[in-house]
Amino acid sequence: MVDHNLIQQIGVDESEIDALVSSAYGSDVAEGNMDSLLSGEIQNFQPGTILQGRVVGKAGDDVVVEVGLKSEGLVNKVEFDNFEDIEAGDTVEVLLEAIEDEAGIVKLSKRKADRIRGWEKILQTKKENDIVEGRGMRKIKGGLLVDIGVPVFMPASQVDIRRPSDIGEYIGKTIRAVILKIDEERRNIVISRRKLIELERESAKKALLERITVGDIVKGTVTNIADFGAFVDLGGLDGLLHITDMSWGRVNHPSELVRISDPIEVKILKIDLEKEKVALGLKQKEPSPWESIEEKYPVNSRVRGKVVNLVSYGAFVQLEEGIEGLVHVSEMSWTTRINHPSEVVNVGDELEVVVLEIDKDKQEISLGIKQTEVNPWELVAQKYPPGTIIEGKVRNLANYGAFVEIEPGIDGLLHVSDMSWTEKISHPNEKFKKGDEIQCVVLDIDQQKQRVGLGVKQLSEDPWLNAIPDAYKPGMVVHGTVTKITNFGVFVELEPGLEGLLHISELSDQKIENPQDVVKADQAIDVKILRVDIEERKIGLSLKRAQWSDAEEAGEKEAKEHGGPVPAKGGMDEHGALGTDKISLD
């Protein structure tokens, strides 16, 4: 306070002091701030200075503030957080921007004064890596402006661990973050909410790994979904809930059961402290339906189920939630060859199946559809015992024989070796074609392998037993036709279905390199029978011997009698030709 007695004692008139102050600072200061001037508390009225102001009142949307100049200043209500609570006499700090504007009013700013004070406070109390808290103000290029006492910048990449689709959702919300950088010269601060989350998660992760054990039931939040499963935030660490651990039943995609941000309760299945990974389970919270599988679905029992999936090798049938069995394509029909399960069943079909096998450890059940019907192969042996003559259609041809349909779904095999007693058949298409109706005799039945052997030649007597030996004897000269020429000799047809072999050594007295030098295909020739081998079912022939004269044959006989070189007795090779040993014609 100014000591007025002191002024009187020194002999200075107060009006003179008012004049001095008025000339130096203005009449308003002189009139209202004499005490401050004389006490040494007079303010600096340079633009850019923060001044202590006194609220005089309100004028519409403005607050009238007196700071000791000739006129009061106006501060808009938007610069006050509590405009409604402002009353005359309140003290506020404002920044002097201009002593007088064009309207002659002192230009003041409370907001700028607050920011300067806030900046000073930040520099005094905070440093890089410190935690601050503020309110999201607005989006700017590259990020978000946050008010922590002063506006600071938070890059979009530092808003969260996973960049949000719209950072605008943080406007108006309280944000905790870490100071990444302070630039005092430019008065710029960069903060990161992401780094704070990472730090807090790292701390929470360590605490979590120390706390949880396998078998614990914990709560979390779904943070991400992939084709193979879902990631669950357990509070500092994301655990993996694999798709196979979501349900005892079939799950095609994790999104069928969970969604991002869903709260979820899961069981700890496995903890890898070294890799900091946790495996989670949802289905393990409930007892496995496989525990009593043998009692519920004993082998050979008939059960009903629903087809839930088709694959190339079979159909999966759901017996109940969490229990699926496989019907392999080989178990769909007794008689029909199934190439794809869609030929028999479709997804959604309900059907009866038979339990064939259970592997509890692998959680697998083998099922059968055909077992619900009588196996027609069990009746084949009764209906078609060996010796039964049947008529059927040639359904297919293979290199080794023809498949003949005995009845729908039951085929027999007619092997090439059972097509003719006398003909050498290389391929069944030499005798039959698909669709031919033929008569066969049942030779044998293998019920276990589901095979029936058929024969055509067995419908007639084996000519090699009597007819051929009686009609063709060694030494006879017979007429025949060349049917096939090989490098080792010539096949000659003696009668339809009966061939003999004319070995190359029996074509001529001369040494022959190529049989075609002597005979041609389809040529009619006379040949001599050298041998009839009933066991091997072969006839050996000779062309040169058929052409010898009686004198030549007599000479051979004489040579034999006097110990001269004569053909030694021996058999034919596998082709019916003479071997290294020669055979006497006598």
Backbone torsions as a table, in degrees:
resi	resn	phi	psi	omega
1	MET	NA	148.0	179.5
2	VAL	-79.9	133.4	179.7
3	ASP	-88.1	99.7	-178.4
4	HIS	-68.8	-30.4	176.4
5	ASN	-62.4	-37.8	-179.9
6	LEU	-64.4	-39.2	179.8
7	ILE	-62.8	-41.1	-179.5
8	GLN	-66.9	-36.9	-178.4
9	GLN	-66.1	-35.0	-177.2
10	ILE	-86.3	-1.7	172.7
11	GLY	78.5	26.6	178.6
12	VAL	-108.3	131.4	179.4
13	ASP	-77.2	136.2	-179.8
14	GLU	-61.6	-28.8	179.8
15	SER	-68.0	-31.4	178.1
16	GLU	-67.6	-39.6	178.4
17	ILE	-64.5	-39.7	178.2
18	ASP	-61.4	-39.7	-179.9
19	ALA	-65.3	-41.5	179.5
20	LEU	-62.9	-45.4	-179.9
21	VAL	-65.3	-39.8	-178.7
22	SER	-62.6	-41.6	-179.4
23	SER	-69.2	-29.1	-176.5
24	ALA	-89.0	-41.1	-171.8
25	TYR	-123.8	-7.5	-177.6
26	GLY	110.1	153.3	-175.7
27	SER	-66.1	-32.7	-178.6
28	ASP	-64.8	-40.7	178.3
29	VAL	-65.7	-41.0	-178.8
30	ALA	-63.1	-40.1	-176.3
31	GLU	-75.5	-35.9	-171.3
32	GLY	-111.9	-8.2	-171.9
33	ASN	-129.8	29.8	178.9
34	MET	-60.3	-42.1	-178.9
35	ASP	-60.2	-43.7	-178.9
36	SER	-65.9	-40.2	-178.7
37	LEU	-61.9	-49.1	-176.7
38	LEU	-72.1	-22.6	-179.8
39	SER	-90.4	0.5	178.6
40	GLY	83.7	14.9	-176.1
41	GLU	-106.8	17.5	-177.6
42	ILE	-66.9	138.3	-176.1
43	GLN	-84.8	158.3	176.3
44	ASN	-87.4	121.4	-174.3
45	PHE	-102.3	35.2	175.2
46	GLN	-83.0	138.4	176.5
47	PRO	-55.4	138.2	-177.2
48	GLY	96.4	-0.7	-179.4
49	THR	-93.6	141.4	174.9
50	ILE	-86.6	126.5	-177.0
51	LEU	-117.1	153.2	170.9
52	GLN	-85.7	123.0	-178.9
53	GLY	-117.4	160.4	178.5
54	ARG	-120.4	130.9	-179.7
55	VAL	-72.2	124.4	178.4
56	VAL	-91.5	-35.9	-179.4
57	GLY	167.8	-164.1	179.5
58	LYS	-120.9	144.6	177.3
59	ALA	-131.2	92.5	-177.1
60	GLY	68.3	-118.9	-179.7
61	ASP	-95.4	13.5	-178.5
62	ASP	-118.0	154.1	172.8
63	VAL	-105.3	127.3	-179.4
64	VAL	-87.4	121.1	-176.2
65	VAL	-121.4	131.2	179.0
66	GLU	-106.0	127.4	-177.9
67	VAL	-120.6	8.5	176.6
68	GLY	99.5	14.7	176.6
69	LEU	-102.6	-176.2	-174.9
70	LYS	-61.5	-33.8	-179.6
71	SER	-133.4	163.7	178.8
72	GLU	-80.3	163.6	175.1
73	GLY	-109.4	159.3	179.7
74	LEU	-114.0	134.6	176.2
75	VAL	-124.1	122.0	-177.6
76	ASN	-64.6	149.5	-175.8
77	LYS	-62.9	-22.8	-178.6
78	VAL	-65.8	-16.6	-179.7
79	GLU	-87.6	0.9	178.6
80	PHE	-113.2	134.6	174.9
81	ASP	-77.8	-22.9	-175.8
82	ASN	-128.3	51.6	-175.4
83	PHE	-54.9	-38.3	-177.0
84	GLU	-66.3	-25.6	-176.3
85	ASP	-92.7	-4.2	-178.5
86	ILE	-71.1	133.0	178.9
87	GLU	-132.5	157.9	177.6
88	ALA	-58.7	136.4	-179.3
89	GLY	100.3	-16.9	177.6
90	ASP	-65.1	146.6	179.2
91	THR	-101.2	134.3	178.7
92	VAL	-137.5	151.8	174.0
93	GLU	-96.2	133.2	-179.3
94	VAL	-135.8	157.3	176.6
95	LEU	-98.3	129.0	177.8
96	LEU	-81.4	109.2	-179.6
97	GLU	-91.4	-37.4	177.3
98	ALA	-156.2	141.7	-178.1
99	ILE	-67.4	-37.1	175.6
100	GLU	-146.8	134.6	173.6
101	ASP	-92.9	-166.8	-176.9
102	GLU	-62.9	-26.8	-179.7
103	ALA	-90.4	4.2	180.0
104	GLY	77.9	18.9	-179.0
105	ILE	-105.7	140.8	177.3
106	VAL	-66.3	128.2	-177.2
107	LYS	-94.4	114.4	-175.9
108	LEU	-123.0	157.3	175.8
109	SER	-143.1	117.1	175.2
110	LYS	-76.4	-38.7	-177.3
111	ARG	-60.5	-45.2	-178.3
112	LYS	-67.3	-35.0	177.4
113	ALA	-65.8	-41.0	178.5
114	ASP	-62.6	-40.2	-178.3
115	ARG	-66.7	-40.3	178.7
116	ILE	-63.6	-45.6	178.7
117	ARG	-63.5	-39.4	178.6
118	GLY	-64.2	-43.1	177.4
119	TRP	-60.1	-44.3	178.7
120	GLU	-62.1	-39.6	-179.8
121	LYS	-66.9	-41.1	179.3
122	ILE	-60.9	-46.5	-179.0
123	LEU	-63.6	-31.0	-178.9
124	GLN	-80.2	-31.8	-170.4
125	THR	-111.8	-16.9	-174.6
126	LYS	-123.8	153.6	174.7
127	LYS	-140.8	172.8	-179.6
128	GLU	-59.2	140.6	-177.5
129	ASN	81.0	-1.8	173.9
130	ASP	-76.6	155.8	179.3
131	ILE	-92.8	133.6	177.8
132	VAL	-127.9	165.4	179.9
133	GLU	-136.0	136.6	-179.8
134	GLY	-157.1	-174.5	-176.8
135	ARG	-115.4	134.7	177.3
136	GLY	-64.5	126.2	-175.6
137	MET	-95.5	-61.9	-177.7
138	ARG	-164.0	163.2	176.1
139	LYS	-81.6	138.8	172.4
140	ILE	-130.6	174.2	-176.9
141	LYS	-58.7	120.4	175.9
142	GLY	88.5	-3.7	-178.7
143	GLY	173.7	-144.7	-171.7
144	LEU	-133.3	140.9	175.3
145	LEU	-94.9	127.8	-176.1
146	VAL	-122.8	134.4	179.5
147	ASP	-95.1	109.9	176.4
148	ILE	-113.3	24.9	-169.9
149	GLY	114.5	-32.7	168.8
150	VAL	-136.1	152.2	177.4
151	PRO	-69.1	130.0	177.8
152	VAL	-127.9	162.6	-174.0
153	PHE	-104.1	131.5	173.4
154	MET	-121.5	110.3	179.4
155	PRO	-59.2	150.5	-179.6
156	ALA	-59.2	-33.8	-179.1
157	SER	-70.7	-13.5	-178.1
158	GLN	-106.2	11.0	-178.4
159	VAL	-75.4	-41.0	-176.8
160	ASP	-152.7	168.4	177.8
161	ILE	-62.8	-44.6	173.2
162	ARG	-106.6	121.6	-173.6
163	ARG	-58.6	123.8	-178.2
164	PRO	-69.6	156.6	179.6
165	SER	-68.6	-30.7	179.7
166	ASP	-143.8	111.3	-179.4
167	ILE	-72.9	-9.5	178.9
168	GLY	-63.8	-18.6	179.7
169	GLU	-67.9	-12.4	179.1
170	TYR	-91.6	-5.8	179.1
171	ILE	-66.7	130.9	-179.4
172	GLY	85.0	-6.2	-179.9
173	LYS	-98.6	151.7	176.7
174	THR	-74.5	131.9	-175.2
175	ILE	-124.2	127.0	172.0
176	ARG	-100.8	135.4	-175.8
177	ALA	-152.8	171.6	177.1
178	VAL	-108.0	139.3	176.3
179	ILE	-74.6	119.2	177.9
180	LEU	-86.6	-40.4	-174.9
181	LYS	-152.9	139.7	174.5
182	ILE	-121.4	120.2	176.8
183	ASP	-110.2	95.8	-176.1
184	GLU	-64.0	-38.4	-175.8
185	GLU	-64.3	-42.5	-179.3
186	ARG	-94.5	0.0	-177.4
187	ARG	50.9	57.3	-176.9
188	ASN	-130.6	133.9	178.5
189	ILE	-128.3	133.9	176.7
190	VAL	-113.9	131.3	-178.0
191	ILE	-122.2	163.7	-179.4
192	SER	-140.3	117.0	172.5
193	ARG	-76.3	-34.1	-179.2
194	ARG	-59.9	-45.8	-178.0
195	LYS	-63.0	-38.7	178.9
196	LEU	-64.0	-42.1	178.7
197	ILE	-61.5	-43.0	-179.6
198	GLU	-63.0	-41.6	179.1
199	LEU	-64.4	-45.0	-179.3
200	GLU	-66.6	-37.8	178.7
201	ARG	-67.5	-37.9	179.4
202	GLU	-62.4	-42.8	178.3
203	SER	-67.1	-43.2	179.9
204	ALA	-66.4	-34.1	-180.0
205	LYS	-63.6	-45.7	179.6
206	LYS	-61.4	-43.0	179.2
207	ALA	-65.4	-38.2	-179.1
208	LEU	-65.2	-46.2	-178.1
209	LEU	-65.1	-28.8	176.8
210	GLU	-76.7	-24.5	-172.9
211	ARG	-92.9	-39.1	-172.1
212	ILE	-84.1	154.6	175.4
213	THR	-137.4	159.4	178.6
214	VAL	-60.3	132.2	-179.0
215	GLY	102.4	-14.4	179.7
216	ASP	-67.1	145.6	170.8
217	ILE	-98.9	120.2	-175.9
218	VAL	-127.2	161.2	177.8
219	LYS	-105.0	147.8	179.5
220	GLY	-156.8	-173.4	179.9
221	THR	-131.7	133.0	178.9
222	VAL	-68.7	122.4	-177.9
223	THR	-107.0	-26.0	-178.1
224	ASN	-157.6	152.6	-179.9
225	ILE	-129.6	130.8	176.4
226	ALA	-125.3	174.1	-179.7
227	ASP	-62.4	-31.0	-174.8
228	PHE	-92.9	-5.8	-180.0
229	GLY	162.9	-164.9	-179.2
230	ALA	-130.4	145.8	176.5
231	PHE	-99.3	134.3	-175.2
232	VAL	-121.9	124.1	177.3
233	ASP	-78.5	117.5	-179.1
234	LEU	-95.4	2.9	-178.3
235	GLY	104.2	67.2	-179.0
236	GLY	112.1	-14.8	-178.2
237	LEU	-150.3	134.9	176.5
238	ASP	-90.9	124.3	174.4
239	GLY	-100.2	155.7	-179.7
240	LEU	-99.8	122.7	172.2
241	LEU	-100.6	98.0	-176.1
242	HIS	-70.4	151.1	-176.6
243	ILE	-59.6	-31.4	-179.8
244	THR	-74.6	-12.8	179.9
245	ASP	-107.4	14.1	-178.6
246	MET	-87.2	-37.9	-175.6
247	SER	-153.2	149.6	174.2
248	TRP	-70.1	-19.9	178.1
249	GLY	-90.0	-175.5	-178.1
250	ARG	-78.0	131.1	176.3
251	VAL	-125.6	117.0	-179.6
252	ASN	-81.1	-33.1	178.5
253	HIS	-152.5	141.7	-178.4
254	PRO	-55.4	-29.0	-178.5
255	SER	-64.6	-12.2	176.1
256	GLU	-70.1	-23.3	-175.3
257	LEU	-115.0	-31.1	-175.6
258	VAL	-133.5	159.1	175.1
259	ARG	-132.5	156.7	179.1
260	ILE	-60.6	137.3	-179.5
261	SER	81.7	-2.6	177.0
262	ASP	-67.0	133.5	169.5
263	PRO	-73.2	144.2	-174.6
264	ILE	-150.2	146.6	177.0
265	GLU	-112.0	124.7	-174.5
266	VAL	-132.8	168.0	179.6
267	LYS	-109.3	138.2	177.7
268	ILE	-75.8	118.3	-179.5
269	LEU	-98.5	-37.2	-176.1
270	LYS	-155.6	142.7	179.2
271	ILE	-127.4	124.5	175.6
272	ASP	-111.1	96.4	-175.8
273	LEU	-65.9	-35.0	-177.7
274	GLU	-66.5	-45.3	-179.9
275	LYS	-92.3	-3.1	-179.9
276	GLU	54.7	50.0	179.0
277	LYS	-122.2	144.1	-179.5
278	VAL	-130.0	127.4	176.0
279	ALA	-96.3	133.3	-174.8
280	LEU	-117.3	157.7	177.1
281	GLY	-137.6	141.8	175.9
282	LEU	-105.8	-41.9	-178.2
283	LYS	-69.1	-25.3	-177.5
284	GLN	-69.0	-8.5	175.7
285	LYS	-71.3	-19.8	179.8
286	GLU	-113.1	152.0	178.3
287	PRO	-60.9	144.6	179.6
288	SER	-72.1	131.4	177.5
289	PRO	-67.5	-9.8	-179.6
290	TRP	-82.5	-8.3	-176.8
291	GLU	-60.1	-42.0	-177.1
292	SER	-114.0	34.4	-172.5
293	ILE	-63.3	-40.2	-177.9
294	GLU	-65.8	-33.5	179.6
295	GLU	-74.1	-36.6	-176.7
296	LYS	-77.4	-36.7	-176.1
297	TYR	-132.2	72.6	-179.5
298	PRO	-63.5	151.6	178.6
299	VAL	-59.4	138.8	-179.1
300	ASN	80.1	-0.5	177.3
301	SER	-79.5	151.5	177.3
302	ARG	-97.2	130.8	-179.1
303	VAL	-137.4	163.0	177.2
304	ARG	-108.6	146.4	179.7
305	GLY	-153.7	178.2	-177.2
306	LYS	-122.2	131.5	178.8
307	VAL	-71.1	120.5	-176.8
308	VAL	-112.4	-15.9	-180.0
309	ASN	-161.3	145.5	177.0
310	LEU	-119.7	134.1	173.3
311	VAL	-128.0	172.3	-174.2
312	SER	-61.5	-28.7	-174.8
313	TYR	-100.3	-1.0	178.8
314	GLY	167.9	-168.8	-179.1
315	ALA	-126.3	137.0	175.6
316	PHE	-93.6	128.7	-176.7
317	VAL	-117.4	124.5	179.2
318	GLN	-85.8	121.1	178.2
319	LEU	-89.0	-33.1	173.9
320	GLU	-162.5	175.6	179.5
321	GLU	-59.9	117.2	178.3
322	GLY	94.1	-6.7	180.0
323	ILE	-121.4	113.4	177.3
324	GLU	-127.6	141.9	176.6
325	GLY	-121.7	160.6	-179.3
326	LEU	-107.7	126.5	169.7
327	VAL	-98.8	106.2	179.8
328	HIS	-70.6	152.0	-178.4
329	VAL	-58.4	-28.8	179.9
330	SER	-72.9	-12.2	-179.2
331	GLU	-106.9	18.3	-177.7
332	MET	-98.0	-26.9	-178.6
333	SER	-149.9	142.8	177.5
334	TRP	-73.9	-32.6	-168.5
335	THR	-118.2	-28.4	-175.6
336	THR	-94.0	136.2	176.1
337	ARG	-81.2	115.1	-176.8
338	ILE	-95.0	121.2	178.6
339	ASN	-86.5	-33.3	179.0
340	HIS	-146.3	140.4	-176.7
341	PRO	-59.3	-22.0	179.6
342	SER	-65.6	-13.7	175.9
343	GLU	-71.6	-18.4	-175.8
344	VAL	-116.9	-42.6	-175.0
345	VAL	-133.7	165.1	176.2
346	ASN	-130.9	157.0	176.5
347	VAL	-60.3	132.3	-178.3
348	GLY	100.0	-15.7	178.7
349	ASP	-65.5	138.2	171.6
350	GLU	-103.2	131.7	-174.8
351	LEU	-150.5	166.2	178.0
352	GLU	-96.6	136.0	179.7
353	VAL	-134.6	165.0	177.2
354	VAL	-114.3	133.8	178.1
355	VAL	-74.9	119.3	-177.5
356	LEU	-97.8	-40.1	-175.3
357	GLU	-158.8	147.4	178.9
358	ILE	-129.5	129.9	172.8
359	ASP	-118.2	95.4	-174.2
360	LYS	-64.6	-38.9	-178.0
361	ASP	-64.7	-41.7	179.8
362	LYS	-87.6	-4.9	-178.1
363	GLN	55.5	54.9	-179.5
364	GLU	-129.9	139.7	176.0
365	ILE	-128.3	129.1	175.0
366	SER	-96.5	129.5	-178.1
367	LEU	-121.1	160.8	177.7
368	GLY	-136.6	141.4	175.1
369	ILE	-95.4	-41.9	-175.7
370	LYS	-64.0	-24.9	-178.5
371	GLN	-69.7	-11.2	176.4
372	THR	-78.7	-7.6	179.6
373	GLU	-118.9	162.5	177.7
374	VAL	-68.2	133.8	178.3
375	ASN	-72.5	112.0	-177.3
376	PRO	-62.5	-20.9	179.7
377	TRP	-70.6	-19.9	176.5
378	GLU	-70.5	-21.2	-178.4
379	LEU	-98.6	-13.3	-176.3
380	VAL	-60.6	-46.1	-178.7
381	ALA	-60.8	-32.9	179.5
382	GLN	-76.4	-39.6	-175.8
383	LYS	-79.6	-33.2	-174.6
384	TYR	-130.7	68.4	178.2
385	PRO	-65.6	156.8	178.0
386	PRO	-51.8	135.7	-177.5
387	GLY	101.3	-12.7	179.7
388	THR	-71.6	132.7	177.2
389	ILE	-93.1	127.1	-177.5
390	ILE	-126.8	160.2	172.8
391	GLU	-118.4	132.9	-178.2
392	GLY	-150.1	172.8	-179.0
393	LYS	-103.6	136.2	175.8
394	VAL	-68.1	112.8	-176.3
395	ARG	-91.4	-32.7	-177.1
396	ASN	-158.6	155.0	178.4
397	LEU	-120.3	138.2	175.4
398	ALA	-128.2	171.9	-178.9
399	ASN	-60.2	-31.8	-173.1
400	TYR	-97.8	-6.3	-179.8
401	GLY	168.6	-171.0	-179.0
402	ALA	-120.6	139.1	176.4
403	PHE	-94.8	124.1	-176.0
404	VAL	-115.1	127.2	-179.7
405	GLU	-77.4	116.2	178.5
406	ILE	-81.9	-44.2	173.4
407	GLU	-154.8	165.2	-177.2
408	PRO	-51.5	119.4	177.5
409	GLY	91.8	-9.2	-179.2
410	ILE	-118.6	113.1	178.2
411	ASP	-112.4	146.7	172.5
412	GLY	-115.2	156.4	-179.9
413	LEU	-105.2	121.9	173.6
414	LEU	-99.7	101.5	-176.6
415	HIS	-73.3	151.5	-179.0
416	VAL	-58.8	-31.1	-178.3
417	SER	-72.3	-12.9	-179.4
418	ASP	-109.1	20.0	-179.3
419	MET	-95.0	-29.0	-178.0
420	SER	-153.3	144.4	177.6
421	TRP	-75.4	-29.1	-168.8
422	THR	-117.0	-29.2	-175.2
423	GLU	-81.7	144.1	173.5
424	LYS	-93.8	104.2	-174.3
425	ILE	-100.9	120.7	-179.2
426	SER	-85.7	-36.0	-178.9
427	HIS	-143.5	142.2	-177.4
428	PRO	-60.4	-21.9	-179.5
429	ASN	-69.4	-7.4	174.2
430	GLU	-72.7	-21.9	-177.7
431	LYS	-114.6	-35.1	-173.1
432	PHE	-135.1	166.1	171.6
433	LYS	-136.9	160.3	-179.2
434	LYS	-58.6	135.1	179.1
435	GLY	97.8	-13.1	178.8
436	ASP	-63.4	136.8	172.4
437	GLU	-91.5	119.8	-176.7
438	ILE	-131.0	161.8	177.1
439	GLN	-107.7	133.6	-178.2
440	CYS	-135.4	167.1	173.5
441	VAL	-118.5	138.6	179.1
442	VAL	-73.5	123.5	-179.1
443	LEU	-93.9	-48.1	-179.3
444	ASP	-158.0	161.0	179.9
445	ILE	-133.0	126.6	173.6
446	ASP	-112.1	95.8	-174.4
447	GLN	-66.1	-36.1	-177.5
448	GLN	-66.9	-42.6	179.5
449	LYS	-89.6	-0.7	179.0
450	GLN	55.7	57.6	-179.5
451	ARG	-132.5	141.9	174.7
452	VAL	-125.8	124.9	176.9
453	GLY	-93.2	132.2	-177.9
454	LEU	-120.4	158.8	176.3
455	GLY	-143.9	147.7	174.9
456	VAL	-105.1	-42.3	-177.1
457	LYS	-63.6	-25.3	-179.0
458	GLN	-71.5	-7.5	175.9
459	LEU	-71.9	-17.7	178.7
460	SER	-125.3	163.9	-178.7
461	GLU	-69.7	146.7	179.3
462	ASP	-69.7	113.0	-177.1
463	PRO	-67.0	-18.6	-179.1
464	TRP	-73.9	-11.7	179.7
465	LEU	-78.4	-40.7	-176.8
466	ASN	-135.4	-53.2	-170.6
467	ALA	-57.9	-50.3	-176.0
468	ILE	-69.6	-48.4	178.6
469	PRO	-59.1	-32.4	179.7
470	ASP	-74.1	-34.9	-174.8
471	ALA	-86.6	-26.8	-174.9
472	TYR	-127.6	111.9	-178.6
473	LYS	-120.7	149.2	178.4
474	PRO	-55.2	137.6	179.7
475	GLY	98.2	-16.5	-179.9
476	MET	-75.3	142.7	171.9
477	VAL	-100.7	123.3	-176.1
478	VAL	-126.5	162.4	-179.3
479	HIS	-98.3	137.4	179.9
480	GLY	-150.5	177.7	-179.1
481	THR	-128.2	133.4	178.6
482	VAL	-67.8	123.8	179.8
483	THR	-108.5	-32.3	-175.9
484	LYS	-151.4	137.9	179.0
485	ILE	-116.9	128.1	178.8
486	THR	-123.4	176.6	-179.6
487	ASN	-72.7	-16.8	-179.2
488	PHE	-104.4	-7.6	179.7
489	GLY	164.4	-164.0	-173.2
490	VAL	-130.9	134.6	173.8
491	PHE	-92.6	131.8	-177.5
492	VAL	-121.1	125.8	178.5
493	GLU	-82.4	118.9	-179.8
494	LEU	-88.3	-33.1	174.0
495	GLU	-158.9	163.9	-177.8
496	PRO	-52.3	122.2	177.4
497	GLY	87.9	-2.0	-178.2
498	LEU	-126.8	121.9	-179.5
499	GLU	-123.4	150.2	171.5
500	GLY	-120.7	162.1	-178.9
501	LEU	-107.3	125.3	174.7
502	LEU	-101.3	100.2	-175.8
503	HIS	-67.1	152.1	-177.4
504	ILE	-57.4	-30.7	-179.6
505	SER	-73.1	-14.0	-178.8
506	GLU	-105.8	13.3	179.0
507	LEU	-83.2	-38.8	-174.1
508	SER	-154.9	160.2	174.7
509	ASP	-70.8	-22.6	178.3
510	GLN	-84.3	158.0	177.2
511	LYS	-74.0	123.7	-176.1
512	ILE	-109.6	131.0	176.0
513	GLU	-92.3	-35.8	-175.7
514	ASN	-130.2	118.1	-179.1
515	PRO	-55.7	-27.8	-177.8
516	GLN	-68.7	-12.0	176.2
517	ASP	-73.1	-16.4	-177.2
518	VAL	-109.8	-44.9	-177.0
519	VAL	-130.4	161.6	177.9
520	LYS	-124.0	159.0	177.7
521	ALA	-60.7	141.2	178.9
522	ASP	71.7	7.9	178.7
523	GLN	-77.7	137.0	176.7
524	ALA	-87.2	129.2	-177.8
525	ILE	-139.8	158.8	172.1
526	ASP	-101.9	131.5	-178.2
527	VAL	-131.2	154.0	177.0
528	LYS	-100.5	137.3	178.0
529	ILE	-79.6	122.0	178.6
530	LEU	-90.7	-41.0	-174.9
531	ARG	-158.7	145.4	173.2
532	VAL	-119.0	109.0	-177.8
533	ASP	-100.4	100.5	-176.1
534	ILE	-67.7	-39.5	-178.0
535	GLU	-65.5	-46.1	-179.2
536	GLU	-84.9	-9.4	179.9
537	ARG	57.0	51.4	-178.8
538	LYS	-136.7	148.2	176.5
539	ILE	-122.3	124.9	177.4
540	GLY	-94.2	134.5	-175.1
541	LEU	-122.2	162.1	175.8
542	SER	-142.9	129.7	176.7
543	LEU	-86.8	-43.3	-175.6
544	LYS	-66.0	-35.5	-178.9
545	ARG	-71.3	-31.2	176.8
546	ALA	-67.7	-21.7	-177.6
547	GLN	-95.8	-10.4	178.6
548	TRP	-66.1	149.8	175.4
549	SER	-84.4	169.7	177.6
550	ASP	-61.5	-34.7	179.8
551	ALA	-64.1	-40.9	179.9
552	GLU	-65.4	-39.7	178.7
553	GLU	-67.6	-37.0	177.7
554	ALA	-65.2	-39.3	178.0
555	GLY	-61.8	-40.4	178.3
556	GLU	-63.1	-39.7	-179.8
557	LYS	-66.5	-40.6	-179.9
558	GLU	-66.1	-42.4	179.1
559	ALA	-59.5	-36.3	179.6
560	LYS	-67.3	-42.1	-177.1
561	GLU	-68.2	-32.6	-177.6
562	HIS	-96.7	14.6	174.6
563	GLY	79.3	16.1	177.3
564	GLY	-74.0	177.4	179.2
565	PRO	-69.6	114.6	178.4
566	VAL	-129.5	158.5	177.0
567	PRO	-62.0	131.7	178.6
568	ALA	-80.5	151.2	179.3
569	LYS	-69.2	141.6	178.0
570	GLY	-176.1	-177.9	-177.3
571	GLY	-106.2	176.8	177.1
572	MET	-88.0	161.2	175.3
573	ASP	-78.3	-171.7	-175.3
574	GLU	-65.7	-15.0	179.4
575	HIS	-94.8	-0.5	-178.0
576	GLY	91.5	5.8	-179.4
577	ALA	-91.4	163.4	176.0
578	LEU	-68.2	141.9	179.1
579	GLY	-86.4	-154.6	179.4
580	THR	-69.4	-27.9	173.6
581	ASP	-84.9	143.9	177.8
582	LYS	-97.7	158.2	-178.9
583	ILE	-116.5	137.2	178.9
584	SER	-75.0	143.0	179.2
585	LEU	-85.1	-9.3	-179.0
586	ASP	-71.3	NA	NA
